[in-house]
Amino acid sequence: NRDGVILYTPDVYTPLFRVPSGGGTPQQVTTLPKGDQITHRLPYFMPDGEHFLFSEGRSAAWDGEVLAGSLKSRETHRVLDAPSNVAFSHGRLFFMRDGSLFSQPFSPGNLSLSGNPAAVVAGVETWPFKYLGNFSAVGSVLVYRLRRGQQRELNWFDPAGHTSVPAAESGPYMSAQVSPDGKQMLVVRASSESPLADVWTYTMATEVWARLTTHRDQAYTTAWSPDGSRIALKAANDSITHLISSDRREVGTVTGSGPGVGPVESWARDGSYALGTRQVRTTGLDLTRVSLASGSPIAVLYSTTADETSPVISPSGRLVAYLSNQSGRMELYLMPVTDSTVHLPVSQDGAVSEDNLSAPAITWSTDGRTVYFIDARRQLMSAAVSDGSPVTIGRPIRVRGAPDAIANVSAAPDGRLLIIRDDARNRVPLTVLANWPATIGDK
């Protein structure tokens, strides 16, 4: 605000805090209601510099509300019945709802809406997990970006021959994993009308798509069993991971791990256990292990105050590759499966962009001697690995001939890599209305 007070949230499931812009001790300004996986975020000061609006969200769903608060009290009241970032300009409050940007008359004096909401523009780019729409309004200037096109290339890349060929026609692909026998793909595909997705299998010999899920969700966590007979899938807004057989019957479940992540992300070669990720208020993202044979509860494999996510077990079963932001940005590390006290850095200049964590960004060669990963610039990288004693890791290098703008990598038994690459048609510029009151008026 004009007094130099900054409002922020330090982690996913925390209340809002204030801190002076010149530095100082943070002070809590909101109180979370009772319950798990509740977040306060997206604070926005009103013109008086004392009152502010913010979103209170529950789980990974677009479920919650916009509340009004004050620096002088922890009392709040509801302003909107759905969470969203907001902006106030010329007596109107801008906010997102169902992928569209709306505005509505708003009184900063009593912090309340009046009249009816009016749609400004549909199809604005959104990040559902963050309750965030890509727009800003300051004074008479309104800026937004429409949702990017979702067409992506699904290609086979041969790291030995440095060639790339289509694996299927372009489509709204979010992630893709090759089956252990190399004959099928497990693909998360978005809808052409919205960012919601379904899980499909694709049989390469017959070019046949088959849908596994019965309802769309914001994202899915998926994994093949080592023998390809089962598929683990978990919707972002579901606490249950479903184990599906090859004939599409549910043959088991694993409960837990929280929104957007799952306990079965990488299956051990003998099928006895799986590694995954949980998300909790106190430590953020942690690595977990669950026994699939005994049905025992999910156990924490590795937990710090940083985020650890995306575990991938090596073919030998001795190492696990994972991502962590303990250095301040996401990097790739290796850890012995049986010793969570040893952590070996692999990447040096960042690994995977923060907005691409839902797709496989790490994969091992079938012989376990190379780990491939996507770096922060969305380039395909590789590092040589020896899992002897001691473990040795080569310097990461960019894979020669690999395309750029990669969003997914999964190794096939024949050594090829299944990659998803952004189509140039997905690039959408910002739209700037230099005098929105004259352009859209009271719309």
N, C-alpha and C positions, 0 to 999 in steps of 0.2 A: 504494500500500500504506500501512500505518500509519506508515511513516517518510517519507511524502510523495514517494515515487518514482513517477513516471508512466511507463508503457510506452506506446509509440505507434509507428505506421508513418508516415513522412513522405510516401510516395507509393505508387503501385500496386505496382510491382515492386521493393520494397526490404525489407531485414531490419527487425527491431524495434530501437528505440532507447529509452534511458532518459534522463530529465531530471528534476531536482529540481522539486517543485511551486513553489518560490520562484524558479525561474529558474536558468539555468546552461548549461553546454556539453553538448549531447547526446552520449551515448556508445552505440556499437553493442553490442547484447547477443545477437544471433543472427547466423548466417551462412547465406546462401542457398546451396543446392546448385548445381552447375553446370547450365547450361541457360537458355533464354530464357523469359520470361513466367512466372516463379515469384514468388509473393508470400508474405510473412509478415504476418499481420494477426490482429485479434480477440484480443489478449492478455487473460488473466484471472488475477489473483493468487490463489494458494492462501492459506489462513489464516496460514501462517508468514511471509508477506511476502517470502520469498526465491524460492520456486519459483512457476512460472506455467505455464499452458497457453496454446497459441496454435494457429492454423490455418496450415498450409502448403498453398497451392493452386497448381495448374498451369493456365495458360491461363484461358479463360473457363468451362471445364467445372467441374461439381461433382466435381472430381477432386483428391484430395490426402489429407490426414490431419490429425488433431489431435496435436500434440507437446507434451511437457513439457520445460521449460527452467529455468534457474537464473540469478540475477543474478551468481553467483560462477563460472560456467563456461558455455562455449558448447556443451557437450555436450547432446544432446537424445535423447529416445526416444519411440517412438510410443505413444499412448494410444488413439486411435480411427482407424479405417481410412477415414474420410471427413471433410472439413473442415466445421467448424461453430463458431458461437459456443457458449460453454458457461457453466454456472453450477453452483456447488457449494453444497449445503445439506443439513443433517441426514444426512450420510454418503452422499449420492447426487449423481451428476453428471447434469445435464440437458443435452441436446444434440438437434440436429435430424438427421433422416435421412428422405429421400424425402418431405419435406413434413409429417412427423409429429414431435411432440415426444416424446422418450424420456427415461427416467431409468434409472440403473444404479448399484449399489453401487460406491463409489470410496474408496480409501484415500489421504488426503493425505500420509501418511507415506512410502509407497513409490511414490506417484503411479501407481497401477495400478487397473484395474477388476477386479471379481469378479462372479460370478453371471451372470445374463442380462439384457439390456436389456428394459425393459418400456415399452410404449406408454402415454403419458399422455393425449395428445389428437391426433387426426388433423386435417389441413387447416389447420395454422398458417401464417400469412402468412410468405412467404420471399422473399428477394432472391437468386436463384441466383448472379449474378455476384459477389456479396459474401460468399457462404457464410453468410448471415445469416438467422436466424429471429427473429420478433418475439415474444420472451419474455424474462422476467427472473425470477430467484428470489433472494430475500434473506431469510435466517432462515426463518420459517414462511410467508412470503408468496410466492405464485407469480402472475405476471401474464403473460397472452399475448393475442394477437389472432388470430382465425381469418382465413383468406384472404378477401379482399374478393370480393364477387360480381363477375363479369367482364362483366356486361351493360353495354354502352355504346351510346349513340345515335350513329348515322351520319347526319348531316344536311347539307343544302345551305343555306348562308347567303348571302343577297344583300346585299352591303355598300351597294348603291345604294338598294334598297328596304327595308333593315333587317328582312328577314323570314327565317324559318328554317322549312324543311320537311324531312320525312324523305327520305333518299336510299335507304335500305333498312331492313329491320326491325332492331331492336336485337340485338346479339350481342356475343361476346367479342372485340371489335376491339382490336388493338394499334397499327396504323397503317394509313393509306389514302392513295393517291396517284392523282390523275386522269390518264388517258392524254392525250397531246398533242392528240388529236382530240376529247376530251371524251366518248367513247362507252363507255369502260371504266374500272374502278378496279383498282388493284393493292393488295390488302388482306392484311395479316398478321393472322391470327385465331388466338386461343388455343383450346385444348381446354376444354370445359366441366368436365373432370375434373382438369386440371392446368394449370400456367402455361406448358406447352410449346405451340409454335405451328406453323402451316403457312402457306404463301403461296398466295393464291387470286387469280383474276381474277373480276370481276363485270361482266357486260355489262348495261348499264342498260336498253336497249330490250327485251330478252327476260327480264330478271331472272334470268339463269342464272349460277350459281357454277361455277367450274372450278378444281380444285386443281392447282398447279404443282409443289409439292414432294412428295417421296416419304417423308420422315421428319420428325418434329417436332423442333424445337430451341427453345432458350431465347429466341432472338430472331433476326430476319433484317434485313439491310441490303438495301434494294431501290431500283431506279431505272428509269424508262422511258428508252429512247433518244429522241432528238428527233423522229424520224418515227414512233415507236410500234411499230416492227417488231421491236424486241428489248427484253428485260427483263434487267437485271442483278440477281442475287440471291446473297447470301452468308449462310450460317448462322453463328451466333455461334461455334460450335466447329469451323468449317471455315476453312482458310487460303486456299481457292480461291473466287473470285467466278465464278459461272457465267453466261454470256450465253445467254439462251434466246430462240428465235425465236417468232413469233406462232403457229406450229403446234406449239409445245412441244418443239422439238428444241434440243439444246445446239449452239451455233454458235461457241463460243469460251470461253476462260477467262482470268482475270487472277489471278496468284498473289501473295499477300502481304497485309500490313496488320495482321495479328494478330487477336486475339479481339474479338468484339463490334463491330468497325468494319470498313469496307471501302474499297477504292480507287475504287469507282464509286458515288458518292453523288449526284453532279450531272453531267450529260452536257452538253458544249458543243453549241451550236446546230448546228454543222456536223458533229457526230459524231466529230471527230478526236481529242478527248481528254476525260478526265473528271477531276473533282476528288473527293477522298475524305479519309479519316482513317486514320492509323496510330497504334498504341500501342506505345511502347517504354519500357524501364526508365529510361533517362536523362532523357528530356524529357516523358514522359507522352503526351498526345494531340497530334498534329501534323497539319497540312494537307498533302495530297500531290497530285501531278499524274501522270497516266499517259497515254501516247499509245496510243490504241486502234488506230491505223492501222499504226504501225511495230512494235508489240509490244515497245518498249523498256522497261527496268525502271522501277519506280515511283520518282519523284523527289520530294524534299521541297520543298513550295512555301513553307511558313512553319512555323518551329519556334522555340519559346521554352521556358523552364522552366515556364511556365503551360500549361494545356490549351487547344488550339484544335480545334474540331470542327464538324460539320454544315455544310459549305460548300454554297452554292446560287448558281449562276451566274445573272446577270441576263439578261433576254431579249436585250439588245444584245450580250452577251458581254464587256462592258467591266469589269463589277464582279462581285465575289463577296461575298455576305453570309455571315457565319460567327459562331460563338459562341466566346467566350474568357472564362476566369476570371482574367485577368491583373490585374484590379482587386480580386480577392478574392471575387468572385461572378460567375456567368455573365451576360455582357452581349452584346448584338448589335453587330457591327462591319461596316463595309464596307471592301473593299480592291480596288484596281485589279488585274485579272487579270495584267497585265504588270509590276506594280511592287509587290513584297511588302514594301517599306519604308514604304508609306503605309497607315495604319490609322485609319479614321474612326469614332468612336463613334456609335451610333444610340440604343440604349436608355439610360435614365437610372436606372431603379429595378429592375434585374434583368430577365433574359430567360430563360424556361423554368426549371422546377424540375429539380433534379438527378436526380430519379427518373423523368423523362420524356424523356430524351435519345434514346431509341430510336425515337420517332415524329417525323415532320416538324413542326418548330416554326417554320419560316421558309418563306415563299413570296413570289414576285413577282407583281404584276399583269401581265397579258399585254403591256401597253405599257411596262412597266419603270419607270413613274413612281411606283409605290407598293410598298414592301416591308411585308408583313404578318408579324407574329411574335406568339408567345405569351409573355407576361411571367411573372415568378416567381409571380404570384398566379393564373396560368392564365386571364388575361383576353386577349382578342384586341386587339392594338394595330396601328397603322399609322403609317408615316412617309413623307412625300413625298420623292422623290429625283430629282435632275437629274444625269445622268452626263456633263455637259459638262465644260469646263475653266474654273474648278475644279468639282469635284463639290460639290453642295449638298444638305443633308439637313434636312428640316423637323423640328419638335418632334414626338415621338411622341404620339399621342392614342389613347384607347380607342375602338374602333369602335362607333359608336352602334347599339344594338339587338342586338349580338352576345351570345349566351348566355355564362354563366360556366362554370367547371370544364372548360375546353377542353384536350384532350390531343393535338390534331392539326390541321394546317391545310394545304390544298393547293388551288391556284388552277386553275379550269377555263378553257377558252378564252373562254367567254361572260361571264367576270367573276365568276361565283359562286365561293364557297369551300366546299370539302368539309371538314367538321369532324367530329371525334369528341368527344363530350361524355360525361362520367361520369354514369351513372344514379344517382339518389338511393338506389336499392336496394343499391348497392355499399358503402355506409357500414356498417362493422361496429365495434361498441364493443369496448373492452378487457374481458377476463374476469379478475377478481381472485379468487383463492382465498386468503382471509385466514389459513387454517390448513391448508395443503395436506397435512401429514402425517396429520391426522385425516380429511381429505376423500378422499385417494387412497391413503394408507398406503404400503405397499410395492409398489403397482401398477407 
